[in-house]
Amino acid sequence: MKKNVGGVDRILRLVVGLVIVGAGFYFQSWWGIVGLIPLLTASIRWCPAYLPFGFSSCNYDGDN
């Protein structure tokens, strides 16, 4: 599986995921589980939503 999530994209996904999970805990809502998706895609550096578009936010000079 080729990486398609680059450095800045990865950091944004981590922050957004943590905010959503935190909001889920704060508001005692199951919607916080949705925050696991950006956390997972940031950790494995691969996003299936990018595939149909052929998009990649990786810097091909060594971010792969």
Phi, psi and omega in degrees: 000119182279136181293140176224013176243115183274187187300303182294317178302318181296316180296317178298319179296320178297314181296311181298317179298316179294322178296315180295316179296316178298318178296323177298318177293316183299314181271004181051054183237145176289346179297342177298336179296332178301331178296343178290335181295307177296329177295319179294313181294329176289322183288325180265355177059035180216130180238117181294337179291339179282337186302310183298335182263352182067026183271146174212136178258012179284145172272113187285007177268021177138001179274358180280000000 
